[in-house]
Amino acid sequence: MAARNKARMRAFQILFEADQRGSAVTAVLADWIRLARTDDRQPPVGEYTMELVEGYAEHADRIDELLATYAVGWTLDRMPVVDRSVLRLGAYELIWADETPDAVVIDEAVQLARRFSTDDSPAFVNGLLGRLKDLKPSLRR
């Protein structure tokens, strides 16, 4: 598994855990970093994972607003936690992390949804992130 792919996976896991615990993503990130320093079995949290989680945290309100606006027929509360976490991570990387090509961001998000969520989730994630990609120039603020 490529380094960025692993970083996205860990960032997704942190966002998912934070959502499940009702905790701030930055607090869960700090827990992961602390655990990696004290437990040899825990892999270190890489720089790109930290960048993704901290970037999401910085834009969390705007990202949730965009997902709620463009997820036709779905509220954030009704989305499966896995899908919500994948979409939050994907939306951050798509809109604010310009060094990664849009197609790569969407494909990685779809792969996470395929691996961890329902059979319908990859198409849902692909469609919603594709819509955000099309609107990307007007979504930053």
PyMOL commands that set and color helices and strands:
alter all, ss='L'
color gray80, all
select helices_A, chain A and resi 3-21+25-38+47-70+81-96+102-116+121-139
alter helices_A, ss='H'
color red, helices_A
deselect
rebuild
show_as cartoon
